[in-house]
Amino acid sequence: MAAYRVFGSENSPYSVKVRSYFRFKGLPHQWVVRTGKGAQEFQRYAKLPLIPLVLSPTGQVSQDSTPILEALEADHPQPSIHPQDGSLRFLSELLEEFGDEWGNKWMFHFRWAREIDISAASQRLAREFVGEGSE
């Protein structure tokens, strides 16, 4: 199976969520850190300037973590990320939605609330953008 290309950032919880899914499923993928150096390639595929972005082996492009996972889950249902029990599946999807919509509020608070965190986060983001970030 050809590899997917996952454009993302260690600093983006949504990117890390999608990469975690690929790892859980054992799907072949290449993690492409979105940097200033790779901007042209990213812009060639992106409908919006947001990550994550997934380029499938067939050339299909997807953005937004939850729809990416839902589409991949339809194509690669095993092992499932969803509980079989309907009540548990509802709870699982509710927690995922809560994390996506409200968990990021905590992330931004802890990233930007204190001077030491502002300094660390801004340096980490800048290093990644100029291509000195890690996988």
N, C-alpha and C positions, 0 to 999 in steps of 0.2 A: 504494500500500500504506500502510495506517495505521501509525503509529509505535508501537513498543514503549516501555514506560517501564521504565527500569533504575534502581532505587533502590540507591545505593551510596555509597562514600566513597573519596576519593583515598588514604586511609590504610589501606585494605583491599586486600591483594593479590588477593583473590578477586573483589572488585568491579572492579578494574582489568583483571583477566583477562577477565571477561565483557564489559566495555566494549570491550576490544581486539578481541574476537571480532566484536562488532557492527560495528566500524569495518572490520575485515578483509573481512567479508562485504558491506559496504555496505548493511546493513539499517537502515532508518530507526528511530531511537530517540531518546528524550529521557533525558538523564542527570539524575536527581533525587538531589541530595545529601541524605543522611539527616541531618537536623538536629533539634534539639529543636522547632523551629517546625513541621516537617512530620511530627511524630510521629503525629498522629491519622490522617493519610492512610496512612502506612506500616503502622500497626497494623490498619487496616481490611483489609489484604491478607495480612499476615504470619501464618504458622502458628507461626513461631519468631522471636525477636527478633534475627535474624541477617541480615546482608547478604552478598551481593547478593540482591535480590529483583527478579524480572522479571515485569511485567504485560504480557501479550500484547494485541494489538488486539482479540482475541475475549474478553478478560477472564480468561484462564487465568493463574494465578499459579504461579511456580516459584521455589524457593530452592535453594541449594547449587550452586556454580559448575560442577562437572563434570556433574551431571545436566542443568543448564540448557543447557550446550553440546551435550551428546549429543542432547537433544530438538530443539534448533534445527538441528543438523546433519542430522537426519533430515528436517526440513522444508525445509532450504535446503542441499542437498548440494554445490552448486558455488559457488565453488571449494572443494574439500575441504580440511579441516584435517588429514586423515589421508593418509599415504603409501599408494600403491597396493600396493606390495610388502608381503606379510604379515609378513616379519621386521622390516622397518622400521616397520611400523605397531605391532607389539608393542613395539619399542624406544621409539617415540614415546609410546605410552600408559604405558609403564613410567616414562619420564622425567616425564611429566605427573603421575602419581601420586606419584612421589618428591618433586617440587616442591611439590605440594599438602600432603603430609603431613610433609615434613621441611624444606623451604625456609623455611617460616614460623618454624621454630626459630631460624634465622639472623636473620631479620627481627626477631624479638622481642629477640634478644641485642643486635643493633646499635641497636635503638630504646631499650632500657632498661638497658644495661650500664654506661654511663659517665654521669657527672653532666651533661655538656654535651648528650648525646643525650637524656637524660631531660627536661631543660629544653626542648629544641627540640621533642621529640615531644609532650610534654604541652601545650605552647602551641599547636602545630599542631592537635592533636585538639580542644582547647577552642575554638579559633577556628572550626573546621569545625562543631562541634556547635551553636554559637550562631548559625550562619548567615553567618559571615565567610570561609568556605573558598572555594576556587576550583573550577573544573570539573575 
